[in-house]
């Protein structure tokens, strides 16, 4: 499963341009979200009691990282993060 950023180049068609920091933040958010989804999938797949604690810890850490990255994007004035979606490929 790969994640794509929809409407990423929308602003370019409307005469706006983005700097490298904008794309770096979007990539970091994209990666953090993928890590969170992977952690959730891992949690759903473990059956060993010893691994459940690790899976919970990993899932919560990934969620907090994703929330932090979203907050950083908002502080920098980046909007449109809700356009992140998953597509099967």
Secondary structure, 3 states (H helix, E strand, C coil): CEEEECCCCHHHHCCCCCCHHHHHHHHHHHHHHHHHHHHHHHHHHCCCHHHHHHHHHHHHHHHHHHHHHHHHHHHCCCCCHHHEEEECC
